[in-house]
């Protein structure tokens, strides 16, 4: 029995033990999803185009923020790049080490200050870890202290505006509520339900504006078919 009680940790250890299954992702906006655990362990060829472009644009020393299972770190490591995987969950650090990720950090990126890097990589809706829009600007100001001169942030996100589309093509958003891209998720695996957590999806224009206020220039690297996009901040 796992010593961990988080659905991601339990599911990832299960996968390493040869057991397949699905994570149940239940948002307060949109539809419930079943995500195969195997999806988090994909290799480079199995990754979507956006992730491949992100990896190909990494330069120098890389901090893989919210590394999860370590799949992106492993690809970069295989390219002989200097990559460090950062995670806030102890079990996921152990999962990555079991797979051969050589450099890991157990820390909260919002308080981590023990090194600087050429690239901060944030994939699988990397902006999400901020949780709410008001924390995005604070994170970007902190991120500046983690970058070497000439460094970059590569991250992806999505615009959830489509969730609010009416039959006539207009959009109905309650401006008295929080930003429309703020989601509350609850994830479960088998009979284990995790604590609800906030996750941020930010539209490109808003990200560009907040990034500019933090002193970054935003370059669009890729735009997907379902309101998703990849940017480089310098």
N, C-alpha and C positions, 0 to 999 in steps of 0.2 A: 504494500500500500504506500502511495506517495505521501511524503511528509508535507506536501504543499496542498493548499485548499483553493487555489485559484483555477478557474476553468482552463485558461490558456496553459498554465504550467502542467496540469494533469493531462490535458490533451496532447501536449507536445511530448511528454515522457511516454505516454501511451504509444504515440507514433514511433518513437525510437525503439520501443519494445515490439514493434511489428503489428500493432493494432490500429485499424483504421476506424474512423468515425467522423462525425460532423459537429462543429460548433454551431449553436443556435444563437443568432444575433437578433435581438429584439429592440428596435428603436422606438422612441416615442413619436417619431414622424416617419412615414414611409412603411414599407412592408417588412415583415419578419423574413430573415434569410437563414438558410442552412449552408454553411461553408465547410467543405471538406478540409480536415486538418492537413491533408497532404498539400493543399494549396500554399501553406506557409513554408513548405520545404522544397519549393521548385528550384530547378537549376536555371542557368542563363537561358537556355533554349526554350524553356517553358514560361519564361517571363513575358509579360505584355511589352509591346514596343516602347511604351513610355518608360518603363523601368530599364530597358536596355539602353535607351538614350541617356537616362540619368547616370547609369554606371559608366558609360563611355565618356561622359563629360566630367567625371571625377578626376582631379589632379592632385598631385602631392600627397601629403598626409591627410587621411580621411577619418572623420568621426561619424560613424553610422549611428544616428540617434534613434532610440526606440527600435533597436535592431531585431527584436522579436526572436525568431528561431535562428537568426544569423545568416539567412540565405544570401542576402546582398553582400554581407561581409565575406562570406566564403567565396563568392565570385570575384570580388576585388582581391582577396588574398591569393586566389588562383592566378590572377594577373600580375602577381608579385608587387602589389601595391601595399603601402604602409597604412593599414586600416585598423581602427579600434572600434569595437562594438560597445555601445552604451545602452544599458537597460536599467529599469527601476525595480524589476522583479528578480529576486535571487534565483528562483527556479529557472528562469529563462537564461540567466548567465550560465547555470550548470548545463542546460540543454546545448548552448552554443559551444561550451568547452568539450562536451562529449562528441561533438561533430568536428572538432578540430579548429575552432576559431581561436587564434593564438593570443590576441590582445582584447581583453574585456574590461569594462568599468561598470561597477554597480553604483549608480548614482541617479539623482534627479537632475535633469539637464538645466532646470531653472536655477539650481544652486551650484552646479559643478563649475569649478574654476581652477582645475589643477593642470591645465595644458592648453596649448593653442594648435590650430590645424589649418591646412590649406583649403579643405572642403568639409562643410557640414552637410551630411546627406540625410534627408528625411523623406522616406518613401512609405507607400501604402497610406495615402492621405496624411503625409507627414505633418501638415499644419494641425492635424487633429489633436495632438497631445496638449495644446494650449487650452482646449476645452471651451473657452469663451473668447469672443472677439476682443474684449478689453485686455486680455493677457497677451495677445499677439504682439502688440507694440513693445511691451515689456520684455518679451522673449527676444525680439530682434535687437533691442538695445543691449541685452545681455550677450547675445550671439556675437556682437561686434568684438567683445572682449575675448572671444574664443578663436577668432580668426587671425591668421598671420597676415602681414601686409599683402594686398592683392588677392586675398582669399575670397571664397564664394560659399553661398548656401544654395543647395539644390533641393527643392522640395516640390511635392505635388499636392493638389487639392481638387475639389469639385464645387460647382455651383449648384445648390439644391433648389434653385428657383423653379425648376420644372415640377416640383412637388406641389406648387401653389397655382398651377395653370388651370384656368376655367375652361369650360367647353367652347367658349367663344374666342379662346386664344389669349385672353387677358390674364392677369395674375392678381390673386387676392392675398395680400399680406397684412397682418395686423401690426401696424406700426407701434402699437402700445406694448407689444410683447418683445422679448429679447430678439436679437439678430436671427434671421430666419435660418441661418446655417448652423445654429447651435442645436446639437442633438443630445439626448440622453439615451445611452445604450445600456442594456443588460445582456450579458453573454452567459450562456450555460453550456455545459458539456455533461452528457449522461444525466446523472441526478444531482449535479453540482451547479448551483446558480451563483454567479459572481455579484459583487456589489454594483449597483448602477453607477455609471460614470459619464461625465460630459465629454463630448467630442466635437471638434469644430470643423466645419466645411466652409471655406471662405471663397467668395467670388473673386475673379481676377482683378476687377477694378478696385475693389476694397483692399485687397492684398497690396496692390501696387501703390495705393495711397498711403497705407500704413507703413509700408516699406520705405517710401520716400521720406516720411516724417522721421524714420529712424536712420536716415542717411544712406539708404540703399537704392541702387538702380535695378529695375526689374526687367529681365529679358525672358520672353516666352519661348521655351524650347520645344514644346509639343502641345497640341490641342487634340483631345480625343473626341470620340463620337458621342459621348454621353456626359457632356458638360465637365469633363475632367481635363486637367492641364498640368504641365510641368514648367517650372520657372527656375531661372538662375538669378540670385540676388548678389550684387557685388557692391 
